[in-house]
């Protein structure tokens, strides 16, 4: 400092006291800037560290929510049967972590993970950037399918119940058409062919009524509708009313088949949802290990090869 003061006195021909005052003022000013920058750097460092820790915690929480929803999707898939439909229930796991991650923002999380002096000497930085982007890709996939899956349930219920109502209406039309015939011919001398035809219808109906869960759509179809259709086909030429009766039964069968196809499609769809969520939960844990450098070298190399193969 003495050298600086002597330099100022010699070069600028100023009083030594003024030179001392000037140097002290400059020193204090520069020290203030340096201290301020150090404090700012420490503050940013702590902020990035907290954000990184938060990111790890949120990934764990999201993984747990995804795992639970994947399991519940499997349970929902098992319910898409005629046997389980009347007791159909579903559980939606609330994935609040997605909102927190989106609110935190891609850029802030990225900066915390890769910017700053503490991240300057990171190894495999390109691999970590890919893993980080894959985390964000997973967020978008989970967010999209989580919302769409439950919208699909509402559409399914609407379509299924519509076909069920139409099926019941067709069966009721068949009953309404048939009832007056039985009433009109009761106690009358009837053509043997017609009598045999009506007796068989009565027997088929009586047999169906002895079956457990007889109102279940698949049992109604297998034990009532199909036997009646087979019986009617045998008498289409000999019994005039058989054609009309069979048309109602055909309508009932068509709606039953639509119900069965809806159940099958939803079952496969929710099995797929379950597979997607379970796969993404495992991926998230792998990405977390890569970003936290808690993954073995051989696992990291395997992940790197997989990433390169997807290019």
The 8 nearest C-alpha neighbors of each residue, nearest first, counted from 0:
[[1, 3, 2, 4, 22, 5, 19, 23],
 [2, 0, 4, 3, 5, 6, 19, 22],
 [1, 3, 5, 0, 4, 6, 7, 8],
 [2, 4, 6, 0, 1, 5, 7, 22],
 [5, 3, 1, 7, 6, 2, 18, 19],
 [6, 4, 8, 2, 7, 3, 9, 1],
 [7, 5, 3, 9, 4, 8, 10, 2],
 [6, 8, 4, 10, 5, 9, 11, 18],
 [9, 7, 13, 12, 5, 6, 11, 10],
 [10, 8, 6, 12, 7, 11, 5, 13],
 [9, 11, 7, 8, 12, 6, 13, 5],
 [10, 12, 7, 13, 8, 9, 6, 14],
 [13, 11, 8, 9, 10, 14, 7, 15],
 [14, 12, 8, 11, 15, 18, 17, 7],
 [13, 15, 17, 16, 18, 8, 12, 19],
 [14, 16, 18, 17, 8, 19, 13, 4],
 [15, 17, 19, 18, 14, 20, 13, 21],
 [18, 16, 20, 14, 15, 19, 21, 13],
 [17, 19, 15, 21, 16, 20, 4, 22],
 [20, 18, 16, 22, 21, 17, 23, 4],
 [19, 21, 17, 23, 18, 22, 24, 16],
 [22, 20, 18, 24, 19, 23, 17, 25],
 [23, 21, 25, 19, 24, 20, 26, 18],
 [24, 22, 26, 20, 25, 21, 27, 19],
 [23, 25, 21, 27, 22, 26, 20, 28],
 [26, 24, 28, 22, 27, 23, 29, 21],
 [25, 27, 23, 29, 28, 24, 30, 22],
 [26, 28, 30, 24, 25, 29, 31, 23],
 [29, 27, 25, 31, 26, 30, 24, 32],
 [30, 28, 32, 26, 31, 27, 25, 33],
 [31, 29, 27, 33, 32, 28, 26, 34],
 [30, 32, 28, 34, 29, 33, 35, 27],
 [31, 33, 29, 35, 30, 34, 36, 28],
 [32, 34, 30, 36, 35, 31, 37, 29],
 [35, 33, 37, 31, 36, 32, 30, 38],
 [34, 36, 32, 38, 33, 37, 31, 39],
 [37, 35, 39, 33, 34, 38, 40, 32],
 [36, 38, 34, 40, 39, 35, 33, 41],
 [37, 39, 41, 35, 36, 40, 42, 34],
 [38, 40, 36, 42, 37, 41, 35, 43],
 [41, 39, 37, 43, 42, 38, 44, 36],
 [40, 42, 44, 38, 39, 43, 45, 37],
 [43, 41, 39, 45, 44, 40, 38, 46],
 [44, 42, 46, 40, 45, 41, 47, 39],
 [43, 45, 41, 47, 42, 46, 40, 48],
 [46, 44, 48, 42, 43, 47, 49, 41],
 [45, 47, 43, 49, 44, 48, 50, 42],
 [48, 46, 111, 50, 44, 49, 45, 51],
 [47, 49, 45, 51, 50, 46, 44, 52],
 [50, 48, 52, 46, 51, 47, 53, 45],
 [49, 51, 53, 47, 48, 52, 54, 46],
 [52, 50, 54, 48, 53, 49, 111, 47],
 [53, 51, 49, 55, 54, 50, 48, 56],
 [52, 54, 50, 56, 51, 55, 49, 57],
 [53, 55, 51, 57, 52, 56, 50, 58],
 [56, 54, 52, 58, 53, 57, 51, 59],
 [57, 55, 53, 59, 58, 54, 60, 52],
 [56, 58, 60, 54, 59, 55, 61, 53],
 [57, 59, 61, 55, 56, 60, 62, 54],
 [60, 58, 62, 56, 57, 61, 63, 55],
 [61, 59, 57, 63, 62, 58, 56, 64],
 [60, 62, 58, 64, 63, 59, 96, 57],
 [63, 61, 280, 59, 65, 60, 64, 58],
 [62, 64, 66, 60, 61, 65, 67, 59],
 [65, 63, 61, 67, 66, 62, 94, 68],
 [64, 66, 62, 68, 63, 67, 276, 69],
 [65, 67, 63, 69, 64, 68, 277, 62],
 [68, 66, 70, 64, 69, 65, 71, 63],
 [67, 69, 71, 65, 70, 66, 92, 72],
 [68, 70, 273, 276, 66, 72, 67, 71],
 [69, 71, 67, 73, 68, 72, 66, 273],
 [72, 70, 68, 74, 73, 69, 75, 67],
 [73, 71, 75, 273, 69, 74, 70, 269],
 [72, 74, 76, 70, 71, 75, 273, 270],
 [75, 73, 71, 77, 72, 76, 70, 78],
 [74, 76, 72, 78, 73, 77, 89, 71],
 [77, 75, 266, 73, 269, 78, 74, 79],
 [78, 76, 74, 75, 79, 73, 266, 80],
 [79, 77, 83, 75, 76, 80, 87, 84],
 [78, 80, 262, 266, 77, 76, 84, 83],
 [81, 79, 82, 83, 78, 84, 262, 77],
 [80, 82, 84, 83, 217, 215, 216, 79],
 [81, 83, 80, 84, 215, 85, 78, 79],
 [84, 82, 78, 80, 86, 81, 85, 87],
 [83, 85, 87, 81, 86, 80, 82, 78],
 [84, 86, 87, 83, 82, 81, 215, 88],
 [87, 85, 84, 83, 88, 78, 82, 81],
 [86, 88, 84, 85, 83, 78, 89, 79],
 [89, 87, 86, 90, 75, 78, 84, 85],
 [90, 88, 75, 91, 87, 71, 74, 72],
 [89, 91, 92, 71, 88, 75, 68, 72],
 [90, 92, 93, 89, 68, 71, 149, 145],
 [93, 91, 68, 94, 90, 64, 67, 65],
 [92, 94, 95, 91, 64, 96, 68, 145],
 [93, 95, 96, 97, 64, 92, 61, 65],
 [94, 96, 97, 98, 93, 99, 61, 64],
 [97, 95, 99, 94, 98, 61, 100, 57],
 [96, 98, 100, 95, 99, 94, 101, 138],
 [97, 99, 101, 96, 100, 95, 102, 94],
 [100, 98, 102, 96, 97, 101, 103, 95],
 [101, 99, 103, 97, 102, 98, 96, 104],
 [100, 102, 104, 98, 103, 99, 97, 105],
 [103, 101, 99, 104, 100, 98, 97, 105],
 [104, 102, 100, 101, 99, 107, 105, 108],
 [105, 103, 101, 102, 107, 106, 100, 108],
 [104, 106, 108, 107, 109, 103, 101, 135],
 [105, 107, 109, 108, 104, 110, 103, 111],
 [106, 108, 110, 109, 104, 105, 111, 103],
 [107, 109, 111, 105, 106, 110, 112, 104],
 [108, 110, 106, 112, 107, 111, 105, 113],
 [111, 109, 114, 107, 113, 112, 108, 106],
 [112, 110, 47, 108, 109, 113, 51, 114],
 [111, 113, 109, 110, 108, 51, 114, 118],
 [112, 114, 110, 118, 111, 109, 115, 119],
 [115, 113, 110, 118, 111, 112, 116, 119],
 [116, 114, 117, 118, 119, 113, 44, 111],
 [115, 117, 119, 118, 114, 120, 44, 40],
 [116, 118, 115, 119, 120, 114, 44, 121],
 [119, 117, 116, 121, 113, 115, 120, 114],
 [118, 120, 116, 117, 121, 115, 114, 113],
 [121, 119, 118, 122, 117, 116, 124, 123],
 [122, 120, 118, 119, 124, 123, 113, 117],
 [121, 123, 124, 120, 125, 127, 126, 292],
 [124, 122, 126, 125, 127, 121, 128, 289],
 [123, 125, 127, 122, 126, 121, 128, 113],
 [126, 124, 128, 127, 123, 129, 122, 130],
 [125, 127, 129, 123, 124, 128, 130, 303],
 [128, 126, 130, 124, 129, 125, 290, 131],
 [127, 129, 131, 125, 130, 126, 124, 132],
 [130, 128, 126, 132, 127, 131, 133, 125],
 [129, 131, 127, 133, 286, 128, 132, 126],
 [132, 130, 128, 134, 133, 129, 127, 135],
 [133, 131, 135, 129, 134, 130, 136, 128],
 [132, 134, 136, 130, 135, 131, 137, 129],
 [135, 133, 137, 131, 132, 136, 130, 283],
 [134, 136, 138, 132, 137, 133, 139, 131],
 [135, 137, 133, 139, 134, 138, 132, 140],
 [136, 138, 140, 134, 135, 139, 141, 133],
 [139, 137, 135, 141, 136, 140, 142, 134],
 [138, 140, 142, 136, 137, 141, 143, 135],
 [141, 139, 137, 143, 138, 142, 144, 136],
 [142, 140, 138, 144, 143, 139, 145, 137],
 [141, 143, 139, 145, 140, 144, 138, 146],
 [144, 142, 140, 141, 146, 145, 139, 147],
 [145, 143, 147, 146, 141, 148, 142, 140],
 [146, 144, 142, 148, 143, 147, 141, 149],
 [145, 147, 144, 143, 148, 149, 142, 150],
 [146, 148, 144, 150, 149, 145, 143, 151],
 [149, 147, 151, 150, 145, 146, 144, 152],
 [150, 148, 152, 151, 147, 146, 153, 145],
 [149, 151, 147, 153, 152, 148, 146, 154],
 [152, 150, 154, 149, 148, 153, 155, 147],
 [151, 153, 155, 149, 154, 150, 156, 148],
 [152, 154, 156, 155, 151, 150, 157, 149],
 [155, 153, 151, 157, 152, 156, 158, 150],
 [156, 154, 152, 158, 153, 157, 159, 151],
 [157, 155, 159, 153, 154, 158, 160, 152],
 [156, 158, 154, 155, 160, 159, 161, 153],
 [159, 157, 161, 155, 156, 160, 154, 162],
 [160, 158, 156, 162, 161, 157, 258, 155],
 [159, 161, 163, 162, 157, 158, 156, 164],
 [160, 162, 158, 164, 163, 159, 157, 165],
 [163, 161, 165, 254, 159, 164, 160, 166],
 [162, 164, 160, 166, 161, 165, 159, 167],
 [163, 165, 167, 161, 166, 162, 160, 168],
 [166, 164, 168, 162, 167, 163, 169, 161],
 [167, 165, 251, 163, 169, 168, 254, 164],
 [166, 168, 170, 164, 165, 169, 171, 163],
 [167, 169, 165, 171, 166, 170, 172, 164],
 [170, 168, 172, 166, 247, 251, 171, 167],
 [171, 169, 173, 167, 172, 168, 251, 166],
 [170, 172, 168, 174, 173, 169, 167, 175],
 [173, 171, 169, 175, 170, 174, 168, 176],
 [172, 174, 170, 176, 171, 175, 247, 244],
 [173, 175, 171, 177, 172, 176, 178, 170],
 [176, 174, 172, 178, 177, 173, 171, 179],
 [177, 175, 173, 174, 178, 172, 179, 244],
 [176, 178, 174, 180, 175, 179, 173, 181],
 [177, 179, 181, 180, 175, 176, 174, 182],
 [180, 178, 182, 181, 177, 183, 176, 175],
 [181, 179, 183, 182, 178, 177, 184, 176],
 [180, 182, 178, 184, 179, 183, 185, 177],
 [183, 181, 179, 185, 180, 184, 178, 186],
 [184, 182, 180, 181, 185, 179, 187, 186],
 [185, 183, 187, 181, 182, 186, 180, 189],
 [184, 186, 182, 187, 183, 181, 180, 188],
 [187, 185, 184, 188, 183, 189, 182, 181],
 [188, 186, 184, 185, 189, 183, 190, 182],
 [187, 189, 186, 190, 184, 185, 191, 194],
 [190, 188, 194, 187, 191, 193, 184, 192],
 [189, 191, 193, 192, 194, 188, 195, 187],
 [192, 190, 194, 193, 195, 189, 196, 188],
 [193, 191, 195, 194, 190, 196, 237, 238],
 [194, 192, 196, 190, 195, 191, 197, 189],
 [193, 195, 191, 197, 196, 192, 189, 190],
 [194, 196, 198, 192, 193, 197, 191, 199],
 [195, 197, 193, 194, 199, 198, 192, 200],
 [198, 196, 200, 194, 199, 195, 193, 201],
 [199, 197, 201, 195, 200, 196, 194, 202],
 [198, 200, 202, 201, 197, 196, 203, 195],
 [201, 199, 197, 203, 198, 202, 204, 196],
 [200, 202, 198, 204, 199, 203, 205, 197],
 [201, 203, 199, 205, 204, 200, 206, 198],
 [204, 202, 200, 206, 205, 201, 199, 207],
 [203, 205, 207, 201, 202, 206, 200, 208],
 [204, 206, 202, 208, 207, 203, 201, 209],
 [207, 205, 203, 208, 209, 204, 202, 210],
 [208, 206, 204, 209, 205, 210, 222, 223],
 [207, 209, 205, 206, 210, 204, 213, 211],
 [210, 208, 207, 206, 211, 205, 213, 204],
 [209, 211, 213, 207, 208, 212, 206, 218],
 [210, 212, 213, 209, 208, 214, 218, 207],
 [213, 211, 214, 215, 210, 218, 82, 219],
 [212, 214, 211, 210, 215, 218, 219, 208],
 [215, 213, 212, 219, 216, 218, 217, 211],
 [214, 216, 218, 213, 217, 212, 219, 81],
 [217, 215, 219, 218, 220, 214, 81, 255],
 [216, 218, 220, 219, 215, 221, 81, 255],
 [219, 217, 221, 220, 215, 216, 222, 213],
 [220, 218, 216, 223, 222, 217, 221, 214],
 [219, 221, 224, 217, 218, 223, 222, 225],
 [220, 222, 218, 225, 219, 223, 217, 224],
 [221, 223, 219, 207, 218, 220, 224, 226],
 [224, 222, 219, 220, 226, 225, 207, 221],
 [223, 225, 220, 227, 226, 228, 248, 219],
 [224, 226, 228, 227, 221, 223, 220, 229],
 [227, 225, 229, 228, 223, 224, 230, 222],
 [226, 228, 230, 224, 225, 229, 231, 223],
 [229, 227, 231, 225, 230, 226, 245, 232],
 [228, 230, 226, 232, 227, 231, 225, 233],
 [229, 231, 227, 228, 233, 232, 226, 234],
 [232, 230, 228, 234, 233, 229, 241, 227],
 [233, 231, 229, 235, 234, 230, 228, 245],
 [232, 234, 231, 230, 235, 229, 236, 237],
 [235, 233, 237, 231, 232, 238, 236, 241],
 [236, 234, 232, 241, 242, 238, 237, 233],
 [237, 235, 234, 238, 239, 233, 241, 232],
 [236, 238, 234, 235, 239, 192, 233, 241],
 [239, 237, 234, 241, 240, 235, 236, 193],
 [240, 238, 241, 242, 237, 235, 236, 243],
 [239, 241, 242, 243, 238, 244, 235, 245],
 [240, 242, 244, 239, 238, 235, 231, 243],
 [243, 241, 245, 240, 244, 235, 246, 239],
 [244, 242, 246, 245, 240, 241, 247, 239],
 [245, 243, 241, 246, 242, 247, 173, 240],
 [244, 246, 248, 242, 243, 247, 241, 228],
 [247, 245, 249, 243, 248, 244, 250, 242],
 [246, 248, 250, 169, 249, 245, 244, 173],
 [247, 249, 245, 251, 246, 250, 224, 252],
 [250, 248, 246, 252, 251, 247, 245, 253],
 [249, 251, 247, 253, 248, 252, 169, 246],
 [250, 252, 166, 248, 169, 254, 249, 253],
 [253, 251, 255, 249, 250, 254, 256, 248],
 [254, 252, 250, 256, 255, 251, 249, 257],
 [253, 255, 257, 162, 251, 166, 256, 252],
 [256, 254, 252, 258, 257, 253, 251, 259],
 [255, 257, 259, 253, 258, 254, 260, 252],
 [256, 258, 254, 260, 255, 259, 261, 253],
 [259, 257, 255, 261, 256, 260, 159, 254],
 [258, 260, 256, 262, 257, 261, 255, 263],
 [261, 259, 263, 257, 262, 258, 264, 256],
 [262, 260, 258, 264, 259, 263, 265, 257],
 [263, 261, 79, 259, 265, 260, 264, 266],
 [262, 264, 260, 266, 261, 265, 259, 267],
 [263, 265, 261, 267, 266, 262, 260, 268],
 [266, 264, 268, 262, 267, 263, 269, 261],
 [265, 267, 76, 263, 269, 264, 268, 79],
 [268, 266, 270, 264, 265, 269, 271, 263],
 [269, 267, 265, 271, 270, 266, 264, 272],
 [270, 268, 272, 76, 271, 266, 267, 72],
 [269, 271, 273, 267, 268, 272, 73, 76],
 [270, 272, 274, 268, 269, 273, 275, 267],
 [273, 271, 269, 275, 274, 270, 276, 268],
 [272, 274, 69, 72, 270, 276, 271, 275],
 [273, 275, 271, 277, 272, 276, 278, 270],
 [276, 274, 272, 278, 273, 277, 279, 271],
 [277, 275, 69, 279, 273, 278, 274, 65],
 [278, 276, 280, 274, 279, 69, 275, 66],
 [277, 279, 275, 281, 276, 280, 274, 282],
 [278, 280, 282, 276, 281, 277, 283, 275],
 [281, 279, 62, 277, 283, 282, 278, 65],
 [282, 280, 284, 278, 279, 283, 285, 277],
 [281, 283, 279, 285, 284, 280, 286, 278],
 [284, 282, 286, 280, 285, 281, 279, 287],
 [283, 285, 287, 281, 282, 286, 288, 280],
 [284, 286, 282, 288, 287, 283, 289, 281],
 [287, 285, 283, 289, 130, 288, 284, 282],
 [288, 286, 284, 290, 285, 289, 291, 283],
 [289, 287, 293, 291, 285, 294, 286, 290],
 [288, 290, 292, 286, 287, 291, 294, 127],
 [289, 291, 287, 288, 292, 127, 286, 130],
 [290, 292, 288, 293, 289, 287, 294, 55],
 [293, 291, 289, 290, 294, 288, 295, 287],
 [294, 292, 288, 291, 289, 295, 290, 287],
 [293, 295, 288, 292, 289, 299, 298, 296],
 [294, 296, 298, 297, 299, 293, 292, 300],
 [295, 297, 299, 298, 300, 294, 301, 293],
 [296, 298, 300, 299, 295, 301, 294, 302],
 [299, 297, 301, 295, 300, 296, 302, 294],
 [298, 300, 296, 302, 301, 297, 303, 295],
 [301, 299, 303, 297, 298, 302, 296, 304],
 [300, 302, 298, 304, 299, 303, 297, 305],
 [301, 303, 305, 299, 300, 304, 306, 298],
 [302, 304, 300, 306, 301, 305, 299, 307],
 [305, 303, 307, 301, 306, 302, 308, 300],
 [304, 306, 302, 308, 303, 307, 301, 309],
 [305, 307, 303, 309, 304, 308, 302, 310],
 [306, 308, 304, 309, 305, 310, 303, 302],
 [307, 309, 305, 306, 310, 304, 303, 302],
 [310, 308, 306, 307, 305, 304, 303, 302],
 [309, 307, 308, 306, 305, 304, 129, 303]]
